[in-house]
Amino acid sequence: MNNTMEKITDFAMKLARPLAKFGEIKGIRAVTMGLMSAMPLTIIGSIFMLLNVFSVPGQMGIKGFALFPFLSGFADKFLIVYQVTLNFLGFWAALTIAQAYASLNNFDTKTAGLVGILSFFLLATNGPEQNAITTTIFGAKGLFISMLGSVLLVKLYIYLDRKNIKFKMPSSVPPYIGESFGALVPMLVIALVCFGLRQILNIDLVGLINSVLDPITVGAENSLIYGLSGATGNLLWFCGLHGASLMSPITRPLTTLFLTENVAAKAAGELILPHIWCGYALGAANFAGSFYVLTFLLLRSKAEHLRAIGKASAVPILFNIQEPLVFGVPLVFNGYLLFPWILSNFINGQIAWYLQHFNIIGRSFADVSWACPSFLALPLSTGDIKSLILIPIAFVVALVIWTPFFKAYEKSEIEKMRIENQSTE
């Protein structure tokens, strides 16, 4: 048993090391931090998209029925907020990622934000046409150019600034004026680089990046990867590592892209959305299929200390706070419970995938807070009340898998308590 545990731990640690190193790259951290900073806008955009869906007859999947008919007169106006939040995510990400990268390098975030926005406009757009700039690339299409441009060009700006390639004003000049003039030369270099790439060399970076990444994004979105991502996160948690944080640098850029494309499709009136791996279904399957079941088993345990953990964890787990279970049971380095934790997560991930793949339940188009309970998050993110069937299905599947392993763990804990009680008598 100990030998098997050591092998599993060694494997997980080998997996975690490159993930941790990848996540610590400043550019990758900046992308993750920047997208997290933009999350309030994605949630606000999602709320107004939901208001549109709830106020338009037929959008909830029932012909001629609107959930909030009294809001029907505002349905089109709700889309305005969506348009300037979620549908402008590429633009907002250019700002927040640039600021995040500057912060990681102890550099002025305001200036970096200007560099991010300037580079986005110069690289992603071709300038005004008939006194208007097309906004099609402000959403999902422009997201990767935001990531790349904000990191690389802010990096260039910081290099020029620290090499003192800038105007130096006399000490008598007020600091805010000196800083503004000092930014002129590095900012000009950034503009010239962007202008040269987009206008002189005529390189369509948005099209080029998306053509390179399309096969990757398409290949990444399949049921196997979907299930393995959750199972891998749990394996990392098993070793006491924050699985979500380690996986986020890889998964968040993809899921954010998929979400923006889904919400754009929903706004265009498409009935079947293009992406599955962008919403709450995998998280709901994991919580209903692991943590809800474990809490249920703990509350019914014959071991008093396990029941106490179940009672203490019941409320936090409703709001997706898993640490009381992970470190309280504990699940960390718990050989009895590793197998059901990994297996139930993977199987329920497959169930969640295929329920969406065959359009039995809706696909996500709205972003919800990670702390939103599953029974609220699923219908809110999909606009489909049928999505709630995932919770009992995942619960029953996981209960079958978890019960024999939990009983074995419970028996070992009761035996430990019996031996401890005997030694104190």
C-alpha positions, 0 to 999 in steps of 0.5 A, a space after each residue: 500500500 505504502 509503495 503504491 502511494 509513493 508511486 502515485 505521489 511521485 507521479 503527481 509531483 512529476 506532473 505538478 513540477 512542469 505545470 508549476 513552472 509553466 504557471 510561474 512564467 511571467 507572461 503566462 501569469 499575466 494572462 491568467 491574472 489579466 483574464 481574472 481581472 476581467 471576470 467582473 465584466 464577463 459576469 456583468 455581460 452574462 447577467 445582461 445576456 441572461 436578462 435578454 434570454 429570459 425576456 425573449 419568447 422561445 429562448 428558454 426552449 419553450 416556444 412562445 414562452 418568456 420567463 420574464 415577459 414584463 422585460 420584453 420591451 428591454 430585450 434588445 437594450 440588454 444586449 448593449 451591455 453584453 456588446 461592450 463587456 463580453 463581446 469586447 473581451 479582447 479589448 478589455 483583456 489587452 488592458 488588464 493583461 498589460 497591467 498584470 504584466 507590468 505589476 509582475 515587473 514592478 512597473 507603472 500599470 497605468 502606462 502599461 495599460 495604455 501600451 496594451 490598448 495602443 498595441 491592440 488597436 494597431 495590431 488587431 484593426 486596420 484603422 477606421 473604414 468609412 469613419 468606423 472601426 469594425 468591432 468583430 475582432 474586439 471579442 473572441 477573435 482578438 483575444 489571443 492577439 491581446 494576450 501576445 501583444 500586451 505581454 511582448 510589447 509591454 516587455 519591450 516598453 519596460 526594456 526601453 524604459 529601464 535602458 533610459 531610452 526616453 526623454 529626460 526632463 529637468 528636475 524643475 519640471 513637475 513629475 507628472 509632466 516629466 513622466 508623460 514626456 518620458 513615455 513618448 520615445 518608448 511609446 513611439 517605438 511601440 507604435 512604429 513596431 505595430 505599424 510596421 507589422 500591420 501596415 508596412 509588412 501587411 501581416 494580419 496577426 489576428 488571422 495568422 494567430 487564429 489559423 495556427 491556434 485553431 487546430 489546437 483549440 479544436 483538438 483540445 475540446 473533446 470528451 477525453 481532455 474534458 474528463 482528464 482535466 478534472 481528474 488531473 486537478 483532483 490528482 494534484 489536490 491529492 498531493 496537497 497542491 492547488 489543482 485549480 491554480 495549477 491547471 488554470 494557466 492552461 485551461 482558462 485561455 481556452 475556456 474564456 475563448 470558448 465562452 465568448 464564442 458561445 455568448 456571441 452565438 447566443 446573441 446571434 440567435 443560434 439554438 445550438 452553441 458551438 462549444 461544450 468546454 466553457 461552462 459550469 457543467 464539469 465543475 458541477 459534475 465534480 462537486 455533485 459527484 465527489 464532494 456532495 457524495 463525500 459530505 453525504 457519506 460523512 454525515 451518515 458515518 459511524 465514526 463520530 469525528 467523520 460526522 463532525 467533519 461532514 457537518 462542518 463542511 456541509 455549508 461551505 461545499 454548497 458554495 464550492 469551497 472544498 478545502 474543509 473536505 480536502 484538508 479535513 477528512 483529509 483527501 490529501 494523501 488518502 490512499 483509500 479515497 484517491 481512486 473513487 475521487 479520480 474515477 468518479 470525476 472522470 466518468 461524470 465528466 464524460 456524462 456532462 460532456 455527452 449530455 451537452 454533446 447530444 443537446 440533452 442539456 444546454 451549453 453554457 453562454 453565461 459566466 457565473 461566480 465560482 462560489 455560485 451553488 451548482 443548482 443555481 449555476 447550471 440553469 443560470 449559465 445554460 439558460 436551461 432548467 433541464 441542466 439540473 438533471 446532471 446533479 442527481 445523475 452525477 451524485 448517484 454515479 459517484 455514490 456507487 463508486 465512492 461507497 465501498 472505498 469510503 466504508 473501507 476508510 471508515 472501518 480503518 478510522 474506527 479501528 484507529 479510534 478503538 486502539 487510541 481509546 484502549 491506549 488511554 485507558 
